[in-house]
Amino acid sequence: MNTVVSDWPSGGNGFAEWRNLDISFVNIGLPQIARDHHRRLRQVRVLDEIADRVDQGTLRAHIDRVVSFEEVGEAQRALEAGETLGRVVLKI
């Protein structure tokens, strides 16, 4: 799950499928904007399940690299070029 606000991906998932990756997107902001209480409750259940899995150690983020503030430009370039697999963490 990605909690970063971004544009909806364009095109298909062909490249991900070619690499045998399963990708899905969840827009966690839409139910709040649309005032959809039923979907808000569903998201609470989803986020609770994610938190439980993190606590149990069965779900964790894959960290590609940790960079200093001085390296943030190179990290952004690598992200845009698709050279990362997982999260890039900025060490402050």
C-alpha positions as CSV (number, residue, x, y, z in Angstrom):
1,M,0.0,0.0,0.0
2,N,1.2,3.4,-0.8
3,T,0.2,6.3,1.4
4,V,1.8,9.0,-0.8
5,V,-0.6,11.2,-2.7
6,S,0.1,10.8,-6.4
7,D,-1.5,10.8,-9.8
8,W,-3.3,7.6,-10.8
9,P,-1.0,5.4,-12.9
10,S,-1.5,5.6,-16.6
11,G,-1.3,2.7,-18.9
12,G,-1.4,-1.0,-17.9
13,N,0.5,-3.2,-15.6
14,G,2.3,-5.0,-18.4
15,F,5.8,-4.4,-17.1
16,A,4.8,-5.6,-13.6
17,E,3.1,-8.7,-15.0
18,W,6.2,-9.4,-17.1
19,R,8.3,-9.3,-13.9
20,N,5.7,-11.5,-12.2
21,L,4.7,-8.7,-9.7
22,D,1.2,-8.4,-8.2
23,I,0.4,-4.7,-7.9
24,S,-2.8,-3.1,-6.5
25,F,-3.7,0.4,-5.5
26,V,-6.0,1.6,-2.7
27,N,-7.1,5.2,-2.6
28,I,-7.5,5.8,1.2
29,G,-8.5,9.5,0.7
30,L,-11.6,9.0,-1.5
31,P,-14.1,7.8,1.2
32,Q,-13.3,10.8,3.4
33,I,-13.7,13.2,0.5
34,A,-16.9,11.4,-0.7
35,R,-18.2,11.1,2.9
36,D,-18.7,7.4,2.4
37,H,-19.0,6.1,5.9
38,H,-19.2,2.4,4.9
39,R,-16.0,2.6,2.9
40,R,-14.3,4.5,5.8
41,L,-15.1,1.6,8.1
42,R,-13.7,-0.8,5.6
43,Q,-10.5,1.2,5.4
44,V,-10.2,1.1,9.2
45,R,-10.4,-2.7,9.0
46,V,-7.8,-2.8,6.3
47,L,-5.4,-0.5,8.2
48,D,-5.9,-2.5,11.4
49,E,-5.0,-5.7,9.5
50,I,-1.9,-4.0,8.1
51,A,-0.9,-2.9,11.5
52,D,-1.4,-6.4,12.9
53,R,0.8,-7.9,10.2
54,V,3.5,-5.3,10.8
55,D,3.4,-6.1,14.5
56,Q,3.6,-9.8,13.8
57,G,6.5,-9.4,11.5
58,T,4.7,-10.9,8.5
59,L,4.5,-7.6,6.6
60,R,7.4,-5.2,6.3
61,A,8.6,-2.6,3.9
62,H,11.4,-3.4,1.6
63,I,14.0,-0.7,1.9
64,D,16.1,-0.2,-1.3
65,R,18.4,2.3,0.2
66,V,18.9,4.9,3.0
67,V,20.3,8.2,1.8
68,S,21.6,11.3,3.5
69,F,20.1,14.7,2.7
70,E,23.2,15.4,0.5
71,E,22.2,12.3,-1.6
72,V,18.6,13.2,-2.0
73,G,19.1,14.5,-5.6
74,E,20.6,11.2,-6.7
75,A,17.9,9.3,-4.9
76,Q,15.2,11.2,-6.7
77,R,16.9,10.6,-10.0
78,A,17.0,6.9,-9.2
79,L,13.3,6.8,-8.3
80,E,12.3,8.6,-11.5
81,A,14.5,6.3,-13.6
82,G,12.9,3.2,-12.0
83,E,16.2,2.0,-10.6
84,T,14.8,1.3,-7.1
85,L,13.0,-1.7,-5.8
86,G,11.3,-0.8,-2.5
87,R,11.4,2.3,-0.4
88,V,14.0,5.0,-0.4
89,V,14.5,6.4,3.1
90,L,15.8,9.9,3.8
91,K,18.0,9.9,6.9
92,I,17.7,13.2,8.7
